[in-house]
Amino acid sequence: MKIAIINGPNLNLLGKREPGIYGSQSFEDFYAHLKARYPSIDFSYFQSNVEGELINELQRTGFEADGIIMNPGGYTHTSVAIGDAIAAIKSPVVEVHISNVHAREEFRKISHVSAKAAGSIIGLGMKGYELAVEYLMGGGK
């Protein structure tokens, strides 16, 4: 099984950025944990702060991966283009947010991704990525 993880802007700063909201673990450390926990899964990981690069990666992996876990970061609330890219690909996408975006600023309650995703996992920290893996391993059921 192939699962692509795509993270958006500022998620390269996990472990350093606002640890009260995002925790103190880097994504690289968490990614190593995820690969060790699910050795039978062929993971790929991509992070970018650039909207077009995220769209390119969705298009690149979206016809070959069995599933995609995406945390679009701040682009969740602004990028119609990322939502359109998700709608255009074959692979199911699970939207993940580390923080509870609904308990934060008002603008964060808008998502241009949720309606195009298979589902959303919000506010459960890095555990959200593991739950997304479990969902995709079950064939999206």
ZAMARGU-4260 file (C-alpha; in steps of 0.2 Angstrom, whole numbers, plus 5000, padded with zeros to 4 digits):
<rodrens>
0) 5000/5000/5000 | 5006/5017/4995 | 5002/5032/5006 | 5008/5050/5002 | 5009/5063/5016
5) 5008/5081/5010 | 5011/5095/5022 | 5008/5114/5018 | 5016/5130/5024 | 5025/5132/5040
10) 5023/5113/5045 | 5042/5112/5042 | 5043/5121/5058 | 5034/5109/5069 | 5043/5106/5085
15) 5049/5125/5085 | 5033/5134/5080 | 5021/5138/5093 | 5023/5122/5103 | 5008/5126/5114
20) 4997/5124/5099 | 5008/5111/5088 | 5018/5102/5101 | 5037/5100/5102 | 5040/5085/5091
25) 5047/5088/5073 | 5038/5081/5059 | 5053/5072/5054 | 5054/5063/5071 | 5035/5059/5069
30) 5037/5053/5052 | 5051/5040/5057 | 5039/5034/5071 | 5025/5032/5058 | 5036/5022/5046
35) 5041/5011/5061 | 5023/5008/5066 | 5017/5004/5049 | 5032/4995/5041 | 5021/4987/5027
40) 5016/5004/5020 | 5026/5013/5007 | 5026/5031/5013 | 5031/5046/5004 | 5032/5063/5012
45) 5032/5080/5004 | 5031/5098/5012 | 5031/5115/5004 | 5027/5132/5008 | 5022/5136/4990
50) 5004/5133/4984 | 5008/5128/4967 | 5021/5115/4973 | 5007/5107/4984 | 4996/5106/4969
55) 5009/5098/4958 | 5012/5085/4971 | 4994/5081/4973 | 4993/5079/4954 | 5009/5068/4954
60) 5004/5056/4967 | 4985/5057/4965 | 4984/5044/4952 | 4996/5031/4959 | 4995/5032/4978
65) 4982/5022/4987 | 4978/5037/4998 | 4985/5054/5003 | 4985/5062/5020 | 4986/5081/5018
70) 4988/5095/5030 | 4986/5110/5019 | 4991/5122/5033 | 4985/5140/5031 | 4980/5136/5012
75) 4965/5126/5019 | 4957/5143/5022 | 4962/5152/5006 | 4966/5140/4992 | 4951/5135/4980
80) 4965/5128/4969 | 4970/5115/4981 | 4952/5110/4984 | 4950/5108/4965 | 4966/5098/4963
85) 4959/5086/4976 | 4943/5084/4967 | 4953/5081/4950 | 4963/5066/4957 | 4959/5048/4960
90) 4967/5044/4976 | 4956/5048/4992 | 4963/5062/5002 | 4961/5063/5021 | 4963/5081/5027
95) 4972/5082/5044 | 4975/5097/5055 | 4985/5096/5071 | 4976/5110/5080 | 4957/5112/5082
100) 4955/5125/5069 | 4937/5128/5075 | 4943/5133/5092 | 4954/5147/5084 | 4952/5162/5074
105) 4935/5164/5064 | 4944/5163/5047 | 4951/5146/5051 | 4933/5139/5051 | 4933/5140/5032
110) 4940/5125/5023 | 4941/5124/5004 | 4948/5106/5006 | 4935/5098/5017 | 4921/5096/5004
115) 4933/5088/4992 | 4942/5076/5005 | 4936/5059/5010 | 4936/5065/5028 | 4944/5077/5040
120) 4953/5074/5056 | 4955/5090/5066 | 4963/5094/5083 | 4970/5078/5088 | 4988/5083/5086
125) 5000/5071/5077 | 4988/5057/5081 | 4977/5063/5067 | 4990/5057/5054 | 4990/5039/5062
130) 4971/5039/5062 | 4971/5044/5044 | 4983/5029/5040 | 4971/5018/5049 | 4956/5024/5039
135) 4966/5022/5022 | 4972/5005/5027 | 4954/5000/5029 | 4950/5005/5012 | 4942/5021/5016
140) 4928/5012/5027
</rodrens>
